[in-house]
Amino acid sequence: MSIKVENITKIYGKQTALNAVSFSIKKGEIVGFLGPNGAGKSTMMKILTTYISSFEGSAFVNEFSVTDEKINVQKRVGYLPEHNPLYLDMYVREYLGFNAEVYKIDKSQVELVIEQTGLSSEAHKKIEQLSKGYRQRVGLANALLHNPEVLILDEPTTGLDPNQLLEIRELIKKVAKEGEKTVLFSSHIMQEVEAICDRVIILNKGNLVHDKTIAETIKDKKLETLFTELTIQK
């Protein structure tokens, strides 16, 4: 398994962000991670990327523990957080080169991810000059720099216009399939999940309420209808 989560519980004060959540993801799967705001999606992603270490239960990425083997996990995970952190005053190629030095990888990888993510025409520009869509491409290129086996993408298409959304959606699908990467990504766009994913996991109020293949999920009803039924406030 590329990702294995066993009874993860995370509590903030009096609020339970995750309640004994368990699931596993096979190598090469593209899994949509859904849920309303506050469902626990970002918390789970931060646990899997070792940003959060205080929780109950256990989690593994490529059989490495996210608590005991953090460096090994970080080497194998590419992470694009919801709020894409970029140095806006740096040029695209300069920014990626800087991160390549941090990862201690060959600079040739910079040119590879620039081409892979369709940034060749923008690589000479400052990041602050780029549209939201191209900034997301820079974030994705950065997540791909060290050629990770697992990609964790938190709302990668938030705020994009329809054309940019389609471009990023196809880009995620392309890099996942060509690189045989495991992808876990969160989204509020049901059509996007149906178009990209092999499987759907839905959280609600910290609880796992659905975990099925996309074919099983949409067999009897639209994903949007199912999502509403599973996450409706009672």
C-alpha positions as a Markdown table, in Angstrom:
| # | Residue | x | y | z |
|---|---|---|---|---|
| 1 | Met | 0.0 | 0.0 | 0.0 |
| 2 | Ser | 1.2 | 3.5 | -0.8 |
| 3 | Ile | -0.9 | 5.0 | 2.0 |
| 4 | Lys | -2.2 | 3.2 | 5.1 |
| 5 | Val | -4.2 | 5.0 | 7.8 |
| 6 | Glu | -5.2 | 3.2 | 11.0 |
| 7 | Asn | -7.6 | 4.7 | 13.5 |
| 8 | Ile | -6.4 | 8.2 | 13.2 |
| 9 | Thr | -7.9 | 10.6 | 15.8 |
| 10 | Lys | -7.0 | 14.3 | 16.1 |
| 11 | Ile | -8.6 | 16.6 | 18.7 |
| 12 | Tyr | -8.3 | 20.4 | 18.8 |
| 13 | Gly | -9.4 | 21.5 | 22.3 |
| 14 | Lys | -13.0 | 20.3 | 22.5 |
| 15 | Gln | -13.4 | 19.7 | 18.7 |
| 16 | Thr | -12.7 | 16.3 | 17.2 |
| 17 | Ala | -11.2 | 16.9 | 13.7 |
| 18 | Leu | -10.7 | 13.2 | 13.0 |
| 19 | Asn | -12.5 | 10.3 | 14.7 |
| 20 | Ala | -10.8 | 6.9 | 14.4 |
| 21 | Val | -10.4 | 7.2 | 10.6 |
| 22 | Ser | -8.9 | 4.2 | 8.7 |
| 23 | Phe | -8.3 | 3.7 | 5.0 |
| 24 | Ser | -5.6 | 2.5 | 2.6 |
| 25 | Ile | -4.6 | 3.5 | -0.9 |
| 26 | Lys | -2.8 | 1.3 | -3.4 |
| 27 | Lys | 0.1 | 2.3 | -5.6 |
| 28 | Gly | -1.1 | 4.2 | -8.7 |
| 29 | Glu | -4.6 | 5.0 | -7.4 |
| 30 | Ile | -6.0 | 8.5 | -7.8 |
| 31 | Val | -8.3 | 9.1 | -4.9 |
| 32 | Gly | -10.7 | 12.0 | -4.4 |
| 33 | Phe | -10.9 | 13.2 | -0.8 |
| 34 | Leu | -14.2 | 15.0 | -0.2 |
| 35 | Gly | -16.1 | 16.6 | 2.6 |
| 36 | Pro | -17.6 | 19.9 | 3.7 |
| 37 | Asn | -15.4 | 22.6 | 5.3 |
| 38 | Gly | -14.3 | 21.4 | 8.7 |
| 39 | Ala | -14.7 | 17.7 | 7.8 |
| 40 | Gly | -11.0 | 16.9 | 8.6 |
| 41 | Lys | -9.6 | 16.7 | 5.1 |
| 42 | Ser | -6.7 | 19.1 | 5.5 |
| 43 | Thr | -5.9 | 17.8 | 8.9 |
| 44 | Met | -5.5 | 14.3 | 7.5 |
| 45 | Met | -3.3 | 15.6 | 4.7 |
| 46 | Lys | -1.1 | 17.4 | 7.1 |
| 47 | Ile | -0.7 | 14.2 | 9.1 |
| 48 | Leu | 0.2 | 12.3 | 6.0 |
| 49 | Thr | 2.8 | 14.9 | 5.1 |
| 50 | Thr | 4.3 | 15.0 | 8.6 |
| 51 | Tyr | 3.2 | 18.6 | 9.2 |
| 52 | Ile | 1.1 | 17.4 | 12.2 |
| 53 | Ser | 2.7 | 14.9 | 14.6 |
| 54 | Ser | 0.4 | 15.0 | 17.6 |
| 55 | Phe | -2.5 | 12.5 | 17.1 |
| 56 | Glu | -3.8 | 9.1 | 18.1 |
| 57 | Gly | -3.5 | 6.1 | 15.7 |
| 58 | Ser | -0.9 | 5.4 | 13.0 |
| 59 | Ala | -0.2 | 6.3 | 9.4 |
| 60 | Phe | 2.2 | 5.0 | 6.8 |
| 61 | Val | 3.4 | 6.2 | 3.4 |
| 62 | Asn | 5.2 | 3.5 | 1.4 |
| 63 | Glu | 5.4 | 1.6 | 4.7 |
| 64 | Phe | 7.3 | 4.4 | 6.5 |
| 65 | Ser | 5.7 | 5.7 | 9.7 |
| 66 | Val | 4.7 | 9.4 | 9.5 |
| 67 | Thr | 5.7 | 9.8 | 13.2 |
| 68 | Asp | 8.9 | 7.7 | 13.4 |
| 69 | Glu | 10.3 | 8.0 | 9.9 |
| 70 | Lys | 9.4 | 11.6 | 8.9 |
| 71 | Ile | 12.4 | 12.2 | 6.6 |
| 72 | Asn | 11.7 | 9.0 | 4.6 |
| 73 | Val | 8.1 | 10.0 | 4.3 |
| 74 | Gln | 9.0 | 13.5 | 3.1 |
| 75 | Lys | 11.3 | 12.1 | 0.5 |
| 76 | Arg | 8.4 | 10.2 | -1.0 |
| 77 | Val | 5.6 | 12.7 | -0.8 |
| 78 | Gly | 4.9 | 15.8 | -3.0 |
| 79 | Tyr | 2.6 | 18.2 | -1.3 |
| 80 | Leu | 0.6 | 21.1 | -2.6 |
| 81 | Pro | -1.3 | 22.8 | 0.3 |
| 82 | Glu | -4.6 | 24.6 | -0.1 |
| 83 | His | -2.9 | 28.0 | 0.2 |
| 84 | Asn | 0.0 | 27.6 | -2.3 |
| 85 | Pro | 3.1 | 29.1 | -0.6 |
| 86 | Leu | 5.2 | 30.8 | -3.2 |
| 87 | Tyr | 8.0 | 33.5 | -3.1 |
| 88 | Leu | 6.3 | 36.0 | -5.4 |
| 89 | Asp | 9.4 | 38.1 | -5.9 |
| 90 | Met | 11.3 | 35.1 | -7.4 |
| 91 | Tyr | 11.4 | 34.0 | -11.0 |
| 92 | Val | 9.8 | 30.7 | -11.8 |
| 93 | Arg | 13.1 | 28.9 | -12.7 |
| 94 | Glu | 14.9 | 30.6 | -9.8 |
| 95 | Tyr | 12.2 | 29.5 | -7.3 |
| 96 | Leu | 12.3 | 25.9 | -8.5 |
| 97 | Gly | 16.1 | 26.0 | -8.6 |
| 98 | Phe | 16.2 | 27.2 | -5.0 |
| 99 | Asn | 13.9 | 24.3 | -3.9 |
| 100 | Ala | 16.1 | 21.8 | -5.9 |
| 101 | Glu | 19.0 | 22.9 | -3.7 |
| 102 | Val | 16.9 | 22.3 | -0.6 |
| 103 | Tyr | 16.1 | 18.8 | -1.8 |
| 104 | Lys | 19.7 | 18.3 | -2.8 |
| 105 | Ile | 18.7 | 17.1 | -6.3 |
| 106 | Asp | 20.2 | 17.8 | -9.7 |
| 107 | Lys | 19.2 | 21.1 | -11.4 |
| 108 | Ser | 18.2 | 19.1 | -14.5 |
| 109 | Gln | 15.1 | 18.1 | -12.6 |
| 110 | Val | 14.0 | 21.8 | -12.7 |
| 111 | Glu | 13.8 | 21.8 | -16.5 |
| 112 | Leu | 12.1 | 18.5 | -16.5 |
| 113 | Val | 9.2 | 19.7 | -14.2 |
| 114 | Ile | 9.0 | 23.0 | -16.1 |
| 115 | Glu | 8.3 | 21.1 | -19.3 |
| 116 | Gln | 6.1 | 18.5 | -17.5 |
| 117 | Thr | 3.8 | 21.1 | -16.1 |
| 118 | Gly | 3.6 | 23.4 | -19.1 |
| 119 | Leu | 5.6 | 26.3 | -17.6 |
| 120 | Ser | 8.2 | 26.7 | -20.4 |
| 121 | Ser | 6.7 | 29.9 | -21.7 |
| 122 | Glu | 6.5 | 31.4 | -18.2 |
| 123 | Ala | 9.7 | 30.2 | -16.6 |
| 124 | His | 11.5 | 33.5 | -17.2 |
| 125 | Lys | 8.8 | 35.5 | -15.4 |
| 126 | Lys | 8.4 | 36.5 | -11.7 |
| 127 | Ile | 5.8 | 34.5 | -9.9 |
| 128 | Glu | 3.9 | 37.6 | -9.0 |
| 129 | Gln | 3.3 | 38.2 | -12.8 |
| 130 | Leu | 1.6 | 34.9 | -13.2 |
| 131 | Ser | -2.1 | 34.1 | -13.3 |
| 132 | Lys | -3.6 | 31.9 | -10.6 |
| 133 | Gly | -3.6 | 29.0 | -13.0 |
| 134 | Tyr | 0.1 | 29.3 | -13.7 |
| 135 | Arg | 0.9 | 29.8 | -10.0 |
| 136 | Gln | -0.9 | 26.5 | -9.3 |
| 137 | Arg | 1.3 | 25.0 | -12.0 |
| 138 | Val | 4.4 | 26.3 | -10.2 |
| 139 | Gly | 3.2 | 24.8 | -6.9 |
| 140 | Leu | 2.6 | 21.4 | -8.7 |
| 141 | Ala | 6.0 | 21.6 | -10.3 |
| 142 | Asn | 7.5 | 22.2 | -6.9 |
| 143 | Ala | 5.6 | 19.2 | -5.5 |
| 144 | Leu | 7.0 | 17.1 | -8.4 |
| 145 | Leu | 10.6 | 18.3 | -8.2 |
| 146 | His | 12.0 | 15.3 | -6.2 |
| 147 | Asn | 10.0 | 12.8 | -8.3 |
| 148 | Pro | 7.8 | 11.6 | -5.4 |
| 149 | Glu | 5.9 | 8.4 | -5.5 |
| 150 | Val | 2.9 | 10.0 | -3.7 |
| 151 | Leu | 1.2 | 13.3 | -4.5 |
| 152 | Ile | -1.0 | 14.9 | -1.9 |
| 153 | Leu | -2.9 | 17.9 | -3.3 |
| 154 | Asp | -5.2 | 20.0 | -1.1 |
| 155 | Glu | -7.8 | 21.9 | -3.2 |
| 156 | Pro | -5.4 | 22.2 | -6.2 |
| 157 | Thr | -8.0 | 23.9 | -8.4 |
| 158 | Thr | -9.6 | 26.4 | -6.0 |
| 159 | Gly | -10.2 | 29.8 | -7.5 |
| 160 | Leu | -9.4 | 28.9 | -11.1 |
| 161 | Asp | -11.5 | 29.9 | -14.0 |
| 162 | Pro | -13.1 | 27.1 | -16.1 |
| 163 | Asn | -10.2 | 27.0 | -18.6 |
| 164 | Gln | -7.5 | 26.9 | -15.9 |
| 165 | Leu | -9.5 | 24.3 | -14.0 |
| 166 | Leu | -9.6 | 22.0 | -17.0 |
| 167 | Glu | -5.9 | 22.5 | -17.7 |
| 168 | Ile | -4.8 | 21.7 | -14.1 |
| 169 | Arg | -7.2 | 18.8 | -14.0 |
| 170 | Glu | -5.7 | 17.2 | -17.1 |
| 171 | Leu | -2.2 | 18.0 | -15.8 |
| 172 | Ile | -2.8 | 16.1 | -12.6 |
| 173 | Lys | -4.2 | 13.2 | -14.5 |
| 174 | Lys | -1.3 | 13.2 | -16.9 |
| 175 | Val | 1.5 | 13.3 | -14.3 |
| 176 | Ala | -0.2 | 10.7 | -12.2 |
| 177 | Lys | -0.6 | 8.2 | -15.0 |
| 178 | Glu | 2.7 | 8.8 | -16.7 |
| 179 | Gly | 4.7 | 8.7 | -13.5 |
| 180 | Glu | 2.6 | 5.9 | -11.9 |
| 181 | Lys | 2.1 | 8.1 | -8.9 |
| 182 | Thr | -0.4 | 7.6 | -6.1 |
| 183 | Val | -2.6 | 10.7 | -5.8 |
| 184 | Leu | -4.8 | 11.9 | -2.9 |
| 185 | Phe | -6.5 | 15.2 | -3.6 |
| 186 | Ser | -9.3 | 17.1 | -2.1 |
| 187 | Ser | -11.9 | 19.0 | -4.1 |
| 188 | His | -15.3 | 20.6 | -3.8 |
| 189 | Ile | -16.0 | 20.0 | -7.5 |
| 190 | Met | -17.9 | 16.8 | -8.0 |
| 191 | Gln | -17.4 | 16.7 | -11.8 |
| 192 | Glu | -13.6 | 17.0 | -11.3 |
| 193 | Val | -13.6 | 14.0 | -9.0 |
| 194 | Glu | -15.7 | 12.0 | -11.4 |
| 195 | Ala | -13.4 | 12.9 | -14.3 |
| 196 | Ile | -10.1 | 12.1 | -12.5 |
| 197 | Cys | -10.5 | 9.6 | -9.7 |
| 198 | Asp | -10.5 | 5.9 | -9.4 |
| 199 | Arg | -12.0 | 6.1 | -5.9 |
| 200 | Val | -13.8 | 8.4 | -3.6 |
| 201 | Ile | -13.4 | 8.9 | 0.2 |
| 202 | Ile | -15.8 | 11.2 | 2.0 |
| 203 | Leu | -15.4 | 12.6 | 5.5 |
| 204 | Asn | -18.0 | 14.4 | 7.5 |
| 205 | Lys | -17.5 | 15.9 | 10.9 |
| 206 | Gly | -14.3 | 13.9 | 11.3 |
| 207 | Asn | -15.8 | 10.6 | 10.4 |
| 208 | Leu | -15.3 | 8.5 | 7.3 |
| 209 | Val | -18.7 | 8.1 | 5.8 |
| 210 | His | -17.9 | 6.7 | 2.3 |
| 211 | Asp | -15.1 | 4.8 | 0.7 |
| 212 | Lys | -15.8 | 3.2 | -2.7 |
| 213 | Thr | -14.5 | 3.1 | -6.3 |
| 214 | Ile | -15.8 | 5.9 | -8.5 |
| 215 | Ala | -17.8 | 3.3 | -10.5 |
| 216 | Glu | -19.5 | 2.0 | -7.4 |
| 217 | Thr | -20.1 | 5.5 | -6.1 |
| 218 | Ile | -21.9 | 6.8 | -9.2 |
| 219 | Lys | -23.7 | 3.6 | -10.2 |
| 220 | Asp | -27.0 | 4.5 | -8.7 |
| 221 | Lys | -26.9 | 8.2 | -8.2 |
| 222 | Lys | -24.8 | 11.3 | -9.0 |
| 223 | Leu | -21.8 | 11.9 | -6.8 |
| 224 | Glu | -23.2 | 15.4 | -6.0 |
| 225 | Thr | -26.4 | 13.9 | -4.7 |
| 226 | Leu | -24.6 | 11.3 | -2.7 |
| 227 | Phe | -22.3 | 13.9 | -1.2 |
| 228 | Thr | -25.3 | 16.0 | -0.1 |
| 229 | Glu | -27.0 | 13.1 | 1.5 |
| 230 | Leu | -23.9 | 12.0 | 3.4 |
| 231 | Thr | -22.8 | 15.4 | 4.6 |
| 232 | Ile | -26.1 | 17.1 | 5.3 |
| 233 | Gln | -26.2 | 18.9 | 8.7 |
| 234 | Lys | -28.6 | 17.3 | 11.1 |
